[in-house]
Amino acid sequence: MSSLNQTASSPSDTIIPFHFWDDVPHNRALCINVTLRFDKELDPERLRSSLSRLLEIDNWRKLGARVRLDSSGKLVYHLPPKFTKDRPGFIFTTEEHDSSIKAHPLASQMPSSTQLDKTSKIHILDGMAKYSPLVRHKTAPTSIADWLETDIPQLVIHTVLFNDATLLTFTFQHTLMDAMGLSSFLHAWTAVLSNREEDIPPFLGFDKDLIELHTEAVSEKPALAGIIFGQISLLHFALVGWWEKFWFPRVKDKVLLISGDYVHELREKMLEELDEDDKVSTSTAIQKDEQVKAQDRHPPFVSESDVLLALISTLLVTAQNPSRNTPVQISNIFDIRSTLGLPSPGVYIGNAIMPSCAEFRAQEFGDSHNGTGFECRLGSVAMKIRSALETQRTKEQVLARTALRKKALGEMGCLPLVSHPKQLGVCCTNWQRAGFFGFDFGSAVVGGQAGEEFQPCRPSYVNTAGSGPFTGNGPRNMVVVTGKDSIGNWWVHIIAREEIWGQIEEWTREQHVHYK
């Protein structure tokens, strides 16, 4: 990458080293696009001017830095001393349509939480990738090379305006931030937008790597350390991946909109079943050991997110109909900011994530030909997901795994992989804590709002499409939970083999859910 024809920077720029975990291979490889749909027309000038103001406040100006490679091939920031028309702090483009969103041939197909049938358990909707031509400006970057070879800032924002809706899209390289970082940025921006600058949190880590400063050596061994891939396993894993793409060359993305009431009902059912199983286990333990007391028993706990991931993983695994003994790994991305105890108040704009890994065999997910019978297994799957998360996100484990991940990067050039090369993997990133459906842009509504007449304007849909259609070389069994909307429904974006969607749609029909 160091051979790229980089645009020269100004000698007056401030050069800031990248944080260690921002400049890792998978972040360099991912260009992120997040679109918020609002069911009101927003004023683009209010959006632009408030964001300009944010980048004038203390260390928030770092968001306007340019990305460069230094002589050693590492990424560095080049921060202009002042943002000007020629070197702005962000790119802001607007496309206006003098019509309703319902009149646009593509935009009219975009879902909204306020327009869907509320009586169904699950809606299966078209994937997010189809909206990329609509929500992205034609000049928007698609890879880190576009930032390195030009002088564009890190944030590229495109607004598509209708007289009854607005699509607001953020394009940025994953090296800039993760979902919680984007959430912190939106908190600060909406504070400026609504004249609450006193609520803007301090920008942490302007020129210091807080994750590194809060990392220390520990004696505890990382979980799953005994099943980390070596060179031969990595080669085997690559061959298995090639074989998968050879036989199943096409991937397809779809969105599952899942009723919050349905998830709640599943969770209540699982907790009852898990509690009964735990009572039996405790009773057996008491009979074997008199020192075990019934009052020592702690009722099992799983969250709605655990239940959701158990349901989606079960659908993905059983739809592919693997052999019963096939290894399955569920990777569940979690945030490490609070685990490491980063300073508060303040926000860390960067990447601070790590996966917890739960190991299974395919037989634990039930039989794909058993209709809805697999639901009796969801509780144990959810409990195993919860247990892996609780075990692997302790401070000691995060520190131990950080050291392990650094070692793997240094020796093999990639983050460590664990389990079995022939495993069926499911990876989930859950953005519910980021709260994207909760951000209020009511202060930007065209015509203005004030006093008792003020009405919030929050997203009714969150789109996470890439820069274009997914190819066969893209991710598989990738799950992005964009969050829970204001009505309480869960939105889940899934990328998987094209062939398995027929099985999933059949299951939804058996559940008497809605398909469109």
Residue, then its C-alpha position, 0 to 999 in steps of 0.5 A: m500500500s505504501s506504493l500508492n500515489q499519495t496527495a501531498s499534505s501541507p507542511s503546516d499540518t499537525i501529524i498525529p500517529f494512529h492508535f494501534w487498534d485503528d490501524v489493523p488489517h481488517n479496519r483498513a479493508l472496510c469502508i463503512n456506510v451508515t444511512l439514517r432514514f428520517d420521515k421528515e424533511l431536514d434542513p441541510e444547511r442546519l446540518r452542515s453548519s452545526l457539524s462545522r461548529l462541532l469541529e471547531i470545539d476543542n479536540w473534536r477537530k481531529l475528525g477533520a484530519r487527513v489519512r496518510l502513510d508514513s515512510s514505514g507504511k503505518l497510517v498517520y493523521h495529517l490535521p490542517p491548522k484550520f478548515t477552509k473551503d479548499r480543505p474542509g473538515f468534512i465532505f457534505t453533499t446534497e441531492e434534492h427531490d421535489s416530491s414525496i419519497k413514495a414517488h421515487p422508484l427506489a427510495s419508495q421501497m426502503p422500509s420504515s418502522t412506521q409503515l410495517d404491519k405490526t401484527s407479524k412476528i417477523h418480516i423478511l425484507d429486501g437487503m440493504a445493498k440495493y439502496s447503495p446507488l440511492v444513499r451514496h454520492k457518486t463520488a463517495p470513497t469506496s476504499i482506503a486508497d480513495w482517502l490516501e490518494t486524495d486530500i478528502p477528510q475522513l467523514v463524507i456525508h450525503t443527504v438525499l432530500f424529499n418533501d416528506a423524508t431525508l436519507l442521511t448517509f455517513t461514509f468513513q473508513h473503519t480505521l476512524m471508528d467503530a459503532m460506539g465511536l459513531s454513536s458518540f459523534l452523533h451525540a455530540w453533533t445533535a447536542v450542537l444542533s439543538n443548542r446544547e453545547e454544554d452537553i458535548p463530551p470531551f474528545l479523548g485520545f487526541d494524540k494519545d492512545l488510551i487503549e494502549l495506556h490502559t493495557e497492562a501485562v497479566s498472568e491470566k491465560p486467554a480463553l481458547a488459547g489452546i485452539i488458536f490456528g497455526q500456519i497449517s490451520l490457517l492454510h486449511f482454513a483458507l482452502v475450506g473458504w475457497w471450497e465454500k466459494f467454489w460450490f456456493p459462489r453467490v451471497k445475498d443480503k436480507v433484513l429481518l425485522i423481528s417483533g419485540d414482543y416475539v423476542h420478549e416471549l422467546r426470552e421468557k420461555m427460555l428463562e423458564e426452561l433454563d430455570e427448570d433445568d437449573k433447579v434439577s441440576t442444583s437438586t442433583a448437586i445437593q444430593k451428591d454434596e451436602q455442602v451445596k445449598a439450594q439458596d446458593r443457586h443463581p437463576p439463569f440469565v440471558s438478554e434479549s440480544d442473546v436470544l436474538l443471536a441464538l435465533i439467527s444463528t440457529l436459522l443460519v446453521t440449520a439452513q445450511n444442513p451441516s453434518r451433526n458433528t460440524p464445529v460451529q463458532i459464534s463470534n459476538i463483538f463487544d465494546i471494551r471501553s468500560t472494561l478497560g475503565l477509560p476516563s469519564p466524562g469523555v468519549y473515545i472515538g476509535n476502535a475498541i472492540m473484541p469478539s467473544c467466541a462460543e463453541f458448538r457442534a451443529q447438533e446443538f442447533g437442532d434439525s433443519h427438517n424439524g420445523t419449529g422444533f429447534e426452539c426447545r434448543l434456543g435456550s441452551v444456545a443463548m445461555k452458551i452465548r451469554s456464558a462466553l461473553e461473561t467469561q471473555r469480557t472481564k478485564e483480565q481476559v481482555l488484557a490477556r487477549t490483547a497481548l495474544r492479538k498483538k502477538a498474532l499480528g506481529e507473527m502472522g499479519c492477522l488477528p488470531l483465529v480459533s477453533h477448527p479450520k472446518q468450522l461453520g462461523v457466525c459473526c455478529t455485531n450488535w449496535q443496540r447500545a449505540g442507540f442509532f434509532g434514538f438520535d433526535f434530529g428534530s432541531a433540523v426539521v425544515g421550517g423549525q420547531a420550538g416550544e411545546e410544538f417541538q416534535p422529535c425526529r428520530p430514524s425510522y430505519v438504519n441502513t448499513a449497505g456497502s458501496g455496491p452489491f455483495t460479491g461471492n468474495g464477501p462475508r458469509n453468515m455476517v449478522v449486523v443488529t442495527g438496533k431496536d426501533s421506537i416501536g420496539n422491533w429489532w432490525v437485523h441485517i444478514i449476509a449469507r449464501e444465496e441458497i439458504w434464504g429459501q430454507i429461512e423463508e420456509w421457516t417463517r411461513e411455518q411460524h405464520v410470519h410475514y414475508k415480502 
